[in-house]
Structures are given as C-alpha cells and as structure tokens.
Amino acid sequence: MAGRAQRSAAGPAPGLPLLLLPPPPLLLLLLAAAAALIRTGDGQNLVTEDVTVVEGDVATISCRVKNSDDSVIQLLNPNRQTIYFRDFRPLKDSRFQLVNFSNSELRVSLTNVSISDEGRYFCQLYTDPPQEIYTTITVLVPPRNLVIDIQKETAVEGEEIELNCTAMASRPATTIRWFKGNKELTGKSEVEQWSDMYTVTSQLLLKVGREDDGVPVICLVDHPAVKDLQTQRYLEVMYKPQVRVSQNYPVQGLTREGEPLELSCAAFGKPQPTDMRWLRVDDEMPQHVVVSGSNLLISNLNKTDNGTYRCEASNAVGKSHADYMLFVYDTTATTEPAVHDSRAGEEGAIRSVDHAVVGGVVAVVVFAMLCLLIILGRYFARHKGTYFTHEAKGADDAADADTAIINAEGGQNNSEEKKEYFI
C-alpha cells in the first residue's frame, strides 16, 4: 500500500495521459479574454466607415457608439499610436484636428493627406471588455502630367503616324482613351510601376488623309481621382491640289462657232499650289487662245478648237489636273447641252446630241413603214373578189359541159355569129 501511495504522489500511473493545466491565475485571464471576445463579436457597439481621399485633400475619420454608456473613445494610427483620447491629442501632428467629440462620437479630420497616411486606423471603446474596430484610409493620386508626343509634326496624306500619350505617377493606374474629333479610336497601353505609383503610356497608329487636317486628336484619362483630364494635338496634313475647271461664258449654254469661250481653273491644296498651267491634251494649243493666270479665253470659236483642255496645278506634295472637253456647235444649233463637268467637259453634250439624232432617224423609219402598210392595205381591199375561168362562166344555167362553154362564150348569139353557110 505504501508503494502504491508513493507512485501516486510521484506521478501518474504508467499508460495514462498526462494533462498539463496552467497555473490558476493565467487560466483565469485566458477565460476572461475568451469571454470578452465572445461578447465583443456578439454585441459590437462601435461603428465606422472606410475613407477614400485624393492626395492633398482632407480625410475625416468617425468613431461612433451605437449605445453609449459614457465609455471613453480613442483613435489610434496604423502604428498603434494614440491620435486622440477623448478630446485630447497626445500625437504631435497638427494635421489631425478634432471635428466633434461627444459620448457617442469621436470625429477627427486629417488635412493634406499623403500616401504615407494610408492604412488602418483603430477606434477603441473602453468598455468591459474593451471594444475595437478599424477603418481603412485609401489615398488616390491623379496623374501628375499628361503629354501627347507625335511622331511627325507635319504628315503627308496617306501616311501612318504614331502618337503616344503618357499619364505619369498615378494611383491606381489610369485608363487612357483616344478620340479624333468626336470619334473614339483604339490605342495600345503599357503600364509601368514605380514603388506605389503607376505610369501608363498609350500608343495610337493613325493613317491620315486630307480630311484630317486641322482635326484635334484628344488623349483623355479615366481615373477616380480626377474628371475631364485631357490633352490634345491638332493634326497638320499636307496633300496635293484639288483642281476644278468651270465655264464662265457662255453660262450653261452652247459653245457655238464665232462666239467666245472663257474657262477658269481653281486649285486648293496644302501647301497652296503656286504653279498652274493650261494645255491641250494630245494637240498643240491654238494660237488664238489667250491664257491669263488661271483663266483661258477663246474669243472666236471654230471647229478646229474641238478637243480636251487641261488645267494642271502642283505643290510640294504632288500634281493634279482637271479636264474640259470642248465641242463647237454650228451657229444654228439650238439643243442645250448638258452642264459642263470639269473632267467630262462637253462629252455629255455630244452624247445628248447623238441620242437626239438617232431618235429622229428611228421615228422617220417607223413612220415610213406605217405609211407603207396603210397603202398596201387599201390596195388589197379594193381588188378583193372572186375570179372564174371561161369554162366556169354560165355553168350555173347549163345542162352539160358543152352548153356551159357555149354560155361562157356569149350564149346563143355568139353561136349564131359563128355559123357558116355553105352553098
């Protein structure tokens, strides 16, 4: 018995698990902490909200008590330093200012917010047990600079140019959109991260035409920290001349023999054309033609002037032309020609006259055929009847064939006339 008693005092019996219990004071603390956590989770009495603020602006942190029991409220920074204890500020940072203090709220403002201020701020309520909740401050940084770089300041029509728009040092990364006038275009963006900042560059490839000259290309930024941030560049596009020939006299009229003709040439391009000249296509210019600047004058038209007259204009980009086809009519011509076109010239009028001549000839032929048909019809109508042979005449009254023949030759009288008398 004594041996068994000694084993019990020395330790547990072999084969039984060893149960280690903490000392009574530590056990009581652990139980109290667990109970505090359970009460805090079940009946949280503190309320706050996360704060998003633009760099340099003011952030306001509010710690509110739903059911106040006059417990002490305090606010701590991400480093667990006390910013405000009730209405007292232990932290020596003048950017924190008390906005409101009562038994149910502690509201504090933070001016001139920077990236270093971002993080979790803790609201604590000294109840039994203490309660704690945190709010997160998020700092937005708008792009510090927005620049468009263009590959070529001046482009030529038909070229493809490259434009780059860069939004520097923003947080979060920006979204860049492109517009040409009111039309949205698609670019290709790349993002670079430097510490907590992002730089975004978007590339746009654009094939330009003369209609793009003077049109703005806009780079616009989508970012939660800024609205309507954009920059633009105006396109400068050079293009070869556009040439147009117009007939000043006669105004929309026939070009007849003996009458004058005046043509004018207009050219527009970038740069503005400086070299303009008239020539006659596939032939020499008539000696009596007078060219004065952009105008061409023929004072006395004749049929030898027929042909194609061309106005050419050129600039640093290239050369263009417009043609006028001249057809001189007789003085008796009355048909109005089609309106002159700077490239078609008189071709429309010639075709119009040819169609009229063909139509007239066809009408005459049709009329002649109708007349011939009418005459033939009347002729056949008059000679319509029944024709009999001599043998058939008088056959209706004859008793036999011989009598029918005699009747056809004149009957008895004729028979008597053919009688011969013999002596």
C-alpha positions as CSV (number, residue, x, y, z in Angstrom):
1,M,0.0,0.0,0.0
2,A,2.8,2.3,0.9
3,G,4.5,1.7,-2.5
4,R,1.3,2.4,-4.4
5,A,0.8,5.6,-2.4
6,Q,4.3,6.7,-3.3
7,R,3.8,6.2,-7.0
8,S,0.6,8.2,-6.9
9,A,2.4,11.0,-5.3
10,A,5.4,10.9,-7.7
11,G,3.3,11.0,-10.9
12,P,0.5,9.4,-12.9
13,A,0.3,5.7,-13.4
14,P,2.0,4.3,-16.4
15,G,-0.2,4.3,-19.6
16,L,-2.4,7.2,-18.5
17,P,-2.2,10.5,-20.5
18,L,-0.5,13.5,-18.9
19,L,-2.9,16.5,-18.5
20,L,-1.0,19.8,-18.0
21,L,-3.0,22.6,-16.6
22,P,-1.8,26.2,-16.4
23,P,-1.5,27.9,-13.1
24,P,-4.8,29.2,-11.7
25,P,-4.1,33.0,-12.3
26,L,-3.2,32.5,-16.0
27,L,-6.2,30.3,-16.6
28,L,-8.5,32.9,-15.2
29,L,-7.0,35.5,-17.6
30,L,-7.5,33.3,-20.6
31,L,-11.1,32.6,-19.7
32,A,-11.8,36.3,-19.2
33,A,-10.2,37.1,-22.6
34,A,-12.3,34.4,-24.4
35,A,-15.4,35.7,-22.7
36,A,-14.5,39.3,-23.8
37,L,-14.0,38.2,-27.4
38,I,-17.3,36.4,-27.4
39,R,-19.2,39.5,-26.1
40,T,-17.4,41.8,-28.5
41,G,-18.3,39.7,-31.5
42,D,-21.9,39.3,-30.4
43,G,-22.6,42.8,-29.4
44,Q,-20.2,45.1,-31.2
45,N,-21.1,48.7,-30.2
46,L,-18.6,50.7,-32.4
47,V,-19.4,51.9,-36.0
48,T,-17.1,53.4,-38.6
49,E,-16.6,53.6,-42.4
50,D,-13.7,53.3,-44.8
51,V,-12.4,56.5,-46.2
52,T,-11.1,57.2,-49.8
53,V,-9.5,60.5,-50.4
54,V,-7.5,62.3,-53.1
55,E,-3.9,63.1,-52.2
56,G,-3.7,66.6,-50.7
57,D,-7.4,66.6,-49.7
58,V,-9.0,66.2,-46.2
59,A,-9.9,62.8,-44.8
60,T,-12.4,62.6,-42.0
61,I,-12.5,59.6,-39.6
62,S,-15.5,59.0,-37.4
63,C,-15.7,56.6,-34.5
64,R,-19.4,56.3,-33.4
65,V,-21.0,54.4,-30.5
66,K,-24.5,53.0,-31.1
67,N,-25.5,52.6,-27.5
68,S,-23.4,55.0,-25.4
69,D,-22.6,54.2,-21.7
70,D,-20.2,57.2,-21.3
71,S,-17.2,54.9,-22.0
72,V,-14.0,56.5,-23.3
73,I,-13.4,56.6,-27.1
74,Q,-9.9,56.9,-28.5
75,L,-8.4,56.8,-32.1
76,L,-5.1,55.2,-33.0
77,N,-3.0,55.4,-36.1
78,P,-1.7,52.4,-38.1
79,N,1.4,52.3,-35.8
80,R,-0.9,52.0,-32.8
81,Q,-0.1,55.5,-31.6
82,T,-2.9,57.3,-29.9
83,I,-4.1,60.2,-32.0
84,Y,-7.0,61.3,-29.8
85,F,-8.0,60.1,-26.3
86,R,-11.4,61.6,-25.8
87,D,-10.8,65.2,-26.8
88,F,-7.1,65.2,-26.0
89,R,-4.5,64.8,-28.7
90,P,-1.3,63.1,-27.5
91,L,0.2,62.8,-31.0
92,K,2.1,65.9,-32.0
93,D,0.8,66.1,-35.6
94,S,-1.2,69.3,-36.2
95,R,-2.7,67.9,-39.4
96,F,-5.1,66.0,-37.1
97,Q,-7.9,68.2,-35.8
98,L,-10.9,67.4,-33.6
99,V,-14.2,68.0,-35.5
100,N,-16.6,66.6,-33.0
101,F,-16.5,64.9,-29.6
102,S,-19.3,63.5,-27.5
103,N,-20.2,60.4,-25.6
104,S,-21.4,58.8,-28.8
105,E,-18.8,60.1,-31.4
106,L,-15.2,61.0,-31.9
107,R,-14.7,62.7,-35.3
108,V,-11.2,63.7,-36.5
109,S,-10.0,65.3,-39.7
110,L,-6.7,64.8,-41.4
111,T,-5.6,67.6,-43.7
112,N,-3.1,67.4,-46.6
113,V,-3.3,63.6,-46.9
114,S,-0.3,61.9,-48.5
115,I,0.5,58.3,-49.5
116,S,2.2,57.8,-46.1
117,D,-1.1,58.3,-44.3
118,E,-2.7,55.3,-46.0
119,G,-3.5,52.3,-43.8
120,R,-5.7,51.1,-40.9
121,Y,-6.9,53.5,-38.1
122,F,-8.4,51.9,-35.0
123,C,-11.4,53.1,-33.0
124,Q,-11.3,51.8,-29.3
125,L,-14.1,51.9,-26.7
126,Y,-13.1,51.4,-23.1
127,T,-15.9,49.2,-22.0
128,D,-15.7,46.0,-20.0
129,P,-14.3,44.2,-22.0
130,P,-12.8,46.9,-24.4
131,Q,-14.1,47.1,-28.0
132,E,-12.1,47.8,-31.1
133,I,-12.9,48.4,-34.8
134,Y,-10.8,49.7,-37.7
135,T,-11.3,51.9,-40.7
136,T,-9.1,52.0,-43.8
137,I,-7.9,55.2,-45.5
138,T,-7.2,54.8,-49.2
139,V,-5.3,57.6,-51.0
140,L,-5.8,58.3,-54.7
141,V,-3.1,60.0,-56.7
142,P,-4.2,61.7,-60.0
143,P,-1.7,61.7,-62.9
144,R,0.8,64.4,-62.4
145,N,1.3,65.1,-66.1
146,L,-0.4,64.2,-69.3
147,V,1.5,64.6,-72.6
148,I,1.0,63.7,-76.2
149,D,4.1,63.1,-78.3
150,I,3.6,62.9,-82.1
151,Q,6.0,61.2,-84.4
152,K,5.8,63.9,-87.2
153,E,4.6,67.4,-86.7
154,T,3.5,67.5,-90.3
155,A,2.3,64.4,-92.2
156,V,1.6,63.8,-95.8
157,E,-1.8,62.4,-96.9
158,G,-1.8,58.6,-96.8
159,E,1.0,58.3,-94.2
160,E,0.6,56.4,-91.0
161,I,1.8,58.4,-88.0
162,E,2.4,57.3,-84.4
163,L,1.1,59.2,-81.4
164,N,1.9,58.5,-77.7
165,C,0.1,59.7,-74.6
166,T,1.7,59.4,-71.2
167,A,0.0,59.7,-67.8
168,M,2.7,59.9,-65.1
169,A,2.7,58.9,-61.4
170,S,-0.9,58.0,-60.7
171,R,-2.5,55.6,-58.2
172,P,-4.2,53.4,-59.2
173,A,-3.1,53.1,-62.8
174,T,-5.1,55.3,-65.3
175,T,-7.1,54.2,-68.3
176,I,-6.3,56.2,-71.5
177,R,-8.8,56.8,-74.2
178,W,-8.2,58.3,-77.7
179,F,-10.6,60.5,-79.8
180,K,-10.2,62.0,-83.3
181,G,-12.8,64.8,-83.3
182,N,-15.9,63.0,-81.9
183,K,-14.8,59.5,-83.0
184,E,-13.2,57.2,-80.4
185,L,-10.2,55.3,-81.5
186,T,-8.4,52.3,-80.0
187,G,-4.8,52.5,-78.7
188,K,-2.4,50.1,-77.1
189,S,-1.4,50.8,-73.5
190,E,1.5,49.8,-71.3
191,V,1.7,50.1,-67.5
192,E,5.0,50.7,-65.5
193,Q,5.0,50.6,-61.7
194,W,7.5,52.6,-59.6
195,S,7.1,52.0,-55.9
196,D,3.4,52.7,-55.2
197,M,2.9,54.8,-58.4
198,Y,1.9,53.8,-62.0
199,T,2.9,55.4,-65.3
200,V,0.7,54.5,-68.3
201,T,1.7,55.1,-71.9
202,S,-0.8,54.5,-74.8
203,Q,0.2,54.3,-78.4
204,L,-2.0,55.2,-81.3
205,L,-1.3,54.4,-85.0
206,L,-3.3,56.7,-87.3
207,K,-3.4,56.8,-91.2
208,V,-4.1,60.4,-92.1
209,G,-6.0,61.9,-95.1
210,R,-6.7,65.5,-96.2
211,E,-9.9,65.5,-94.2
212,D,-7.8,65.1,-91.0
213,D,-6.0,68.4,-91.5
214,G,-6.8,70.7,-88.5
215,V,-8.7,67.9,-86.7
216,P,-7.8,67.6,-82.9
217,V,-6.6,64.2,-81.6
218,I,-7.6,64.0,-77.9
219,C,-6.0,61.9,-75.1
220,L,-8.5,61.5,-72.2
221,V,-7.8,60.0,-68.8
222,D,-10.3,57.8,-66.8
223,H,-9.2,58.0,-63.2
224,P,-11.3,58.0,-59.9
225,A,-9.2,61.0,-58.6
226,V,-9.8,63.3,-61.5
227,K,-12.5,64.3,-64.0
228,D,-12.2,65.6,-67.5
229,L,-8.4,65.4,-67.6
230,Q,-7.4,65.5,-71.2
231,T,-4.9,67.0,-73.7
232,Q,-5.0,67.3,-77.4
233,R,-2.9,68.0,-80.5
234,Y,-4.1,69.3,-83.9
235,L,-3.1,67.3,-86.9
236,E,-1.3,69.0,-89.8
237,V,-1.7,67.1,-93.0
238,M,-0.3,68.1,-96.4
239,Y,-2.0,67.0,-99.6
240,K,-1.7,67.5,-103.3
241,P,-4.0,70.0,-105.1
242,Q,-7.7,69.5,-105.8
243,V,-8.4,71.1,-109.3
244,R,-11.7,72.2,-110.7
245,V,-12.5,73.8,-114.1
246,S,-15.6,75.9,-114.6
247,Q,-17.1,77.6,-117.6
248,N,-17.6,81.3,-117.1
249,Y,-19.0,82.1,-120.6
250,P,-21.3,81.1,-122.1
251,V,-23.1,80.3,-118.8
252,Q,-24.6,76.8,-119.2
253,G,-25.0,77.5,-122.9
254,L,-23.9,76.0,-126.2
255,T,-20.4,76.7,-127.4
256,R,-21.1,77.9,-131.0
257,E,-18.9,78.9,-133.8
258,G,-17.9,82.6,-133.8
259,E,-18.8,83.0,-130.1
260,P,-16.3,83.4,-127.2
261,L,-15.5,80.9,-124.5
262,E,-14.0,81.6,-121.1
263,L,-12.8,78.9,-118.7
264,S,-11.4,79.4,-115.2
265,C,-9.4,77.0,-113.0
266,A,-9.4,76.7,-109.2
267,A,-6.9,74.7,-107.2
268,F,-6.8,74.0,-103.5
269,G,-4.1,72.1,-101.6
270,K,-1.7,72.2,-98.7
271,P,0.6,73.9,-99.2
272,Q,-1.4,76.2,-101.6
273,P,-0.5,75.4,-105.2
274,T,1.7,78.1,-106.8
275,D,2.2,76.5,-110.3
276,M,-0.9,76.4,-112.5
277,R,-0.9,76.0,-116.3
278,W,-3.2,75.2,-119.2
279,L,-2.5,72.8,-122.0
280,R,-4.4,71.0,-124.8
281,V,-4.4,67.2,-124.5
282,D,-2.8,65.3,-127.5
283,D,-2.5,68.5,-129.5
284,E,-1.0,71.9,-129.6
285,M,-2.8,74.9,-128.0
286,P,-4.4,77.1,-130.7
287,Q,-2.5,80.3,-131.3
288,H,-5.6,82.4,-130.8
289,V,-6.1,81.0,-127.3
290,V,-5.3,83.6,-124.5
291,V,-4.2,82.3,-121.1
292,S,-4.3,84.8,-118.3
293,G,-3.3,83.3,-114.9
294,S,-5.9,80.7,-114.1
295,N,-8.3,81.7,-116.9
296,L,-8.4,80.5,-120.6
297,L,-10.1,82.6,-123.3
298,I,-11.1,81.8,-126.9
299,S,-12.6,84.9,-128.4
300,N,-13.8,83.3,-131.7
301,L,-14.6,79.6,-131.6
302,N,-14.3,77.4,-134.6
303,K,-14.5,73.6,-135.1
304,T,-10.7,73.4,-135.1
305,D,-10.8,74.2,-131.4
306,N,-12.5,71.0,-130.6
307,G,-10.6,68.9,-128.0
308,T,-9.7,68.4,-124.4
309,Y,-8.2,71.3,-122.4
310,R,-6.4,70.5,-119.2
311,C,-5.6,72.7,-116.1
312,E,-2.7,71.4,-114.1
313,A,-1.7,72.5,-110.6
314,S,1.2,71.3,-108.4
315,N,2.6,71.9,-104.9
316,A,5.3,70.3,-102.8
317,V,3.3,67.1,-102.4
318,G,2.3,66.4,-106.0
319,K,0.5,67.3,-109.1
320,S,-3.2,67.1,-110.1
321,H,-5.3,68.2,-113.1
322,A,-8.9,68.6,-114.3
323,D,-10.1,68.3,-118.0
324,Y,-12.6,70.2,-120.1
325,M,-13.9,68.7,-123.3
326,L,-14.8,71.3,-125.9
327,F,-17.2,70.7,-128.8
328,V,-18.1,73.6,-131.0
329,Y,-21.6,73.6,-132.5
330,D,-22.9,75.2,-135.6
331,T,-24.5,78.6,-135.2
332,T,-27.9,77.1,-136.0
333,A,-27.7,74.6,-133.1
334,T,-30.5,75.1,-130.6
335,T,-30.3,72.0,-128.4
336,E,-29.0,72.9,-125.0
337,P,-26.0,70.7,-124.0
338,A,-25.6,69.1,-120.6
339,V,-24.0,71.0,-117.8
340,H,-20.2,71.1,-118.2
341,D,-18.2,69.0,-115.8
342,S,-14.6,69.9,-115.0
343,R,-13.5,66.4,-116.0
344,A,-16.1,65.3,-118.5
345,G,-16.2,68.7,-120.5
346,E,-18.6,68.6,-123.5
347,E,-18.8,64.8,-123.6
348,G,-22.3,65.0,-122.1
349,A,-23.5,67.5,-124.7
350,I,-22.1,65.4,-127.6
351,R,-23.8,62.3,-126.3
352,S,-27.1,64.2,-125.9
353,V,-27.0,65.4,-129.5
354,D,-26.1,61.9,-130.8
355,H,-29.1,60.4,-128.9
356,A,-31.4,63.0,-130.4
357,V,-30.2,62.3,-134.0
358,V,-30.6,58.5,-133.5
359,G,-34.1,59.0,-132.1
360,G,-35.2,61.2,-135.0
361,V,-34.0,58.7,-137.6
362,V,-35.8,55.9,-135.9
363,A,-39.0,57.9,-135.8
364,V,-38.8,58.6,-139.5
365,V,-38.3,54.9,-140.3
366,V,-41.2,53.9,-138.2
367,F,-43.5,56.5,-139.8
368,A,-42.5,55.4,-143.3
369,M,-43.3,51.7,-142.5
370,L,-46.7,52.7,-141.1
371,C,-47.5,54.6,-144.3
372,L,-46.4,51.7,-146.5
373,L,-48.6,49.3,-144.5
374,I,-51.6,51.6,-144.9
375,I,-51.2,51.9,-148.7
376,L,-50.8,48.2,-149.1
377,G,-53.9,47.6,-147.0
378,R,-56.1,49.9,-149.1
379,Y,-54.9,48.4,-152.4
380,F,-55.7,44.8,-151.3
381,A,-59.1,46.0,-150.0
382,R,-60.1,47.4,-153.4
383,H,-59.0,44.4,-155.5
384,K,-60.6,41.8,-153.3
385,G,-63.2,39.5,-155.4
386,T,-64.0,36.1,-156.9
387,Y,-62.3,35.1,-160.3
388,F,-63.7,32.5,-162.7
389,T,-62.3,30.8,-165.7
390,H,-64.1,31.0,-169.1
391,E,-65.3,27.5,-168.5
392,A,-67.0,28.4,-165.3
393,K,-69.0,31.4,-166.7
394,G,-72.6,30.4,-167.2
395,A,-72.1,27.0,-165.7
396,D,-75.0,27.6,-163.3
397,D,-77.6,27.7,-166.1
398,A,-76.1,24.9,-168.4
399,A,-77.4,21.4,-168.6
400,D,-74.0,20.0,-169.6
401,A,-70.4,21.0,-170.1
402,D,-70.8,21.9,-173.8
403,T,-73.7,24.2,-173.0
404,A,-71.6,25.8,-170.2
405,I,-68.8,26.5,-172.6
406,I,-71.2,28.0,-175.2
407,N,-72.8,30.2,-172.5
408,A,-69.4,31.3,-171.3
409,E,-68.6,32.5,-174.8
410,G,-71.7,34.6,-175.3
411,G,-74.6,32.2,-175.4
412,Q,-76.7,31.6,-178.5
413,N,-76.0,34.9,-180.1
414,N,-72.4,34.2,-180.2
415,S,-73.1,30.7,-181.5
416,E,-75.1,32.1,-184.3
417,E,-72.4,34.5,-185.3
418,K,-70.0,31.7,-185.6
419,K,-72.3,29.7,-188.0
420,E,-71.1,29.1,-191.5
421,Y,-73.3,28.8,-194.5
422,F,-72.2,26.5,-197.4
423,I,-73.7,26.9,-201.0
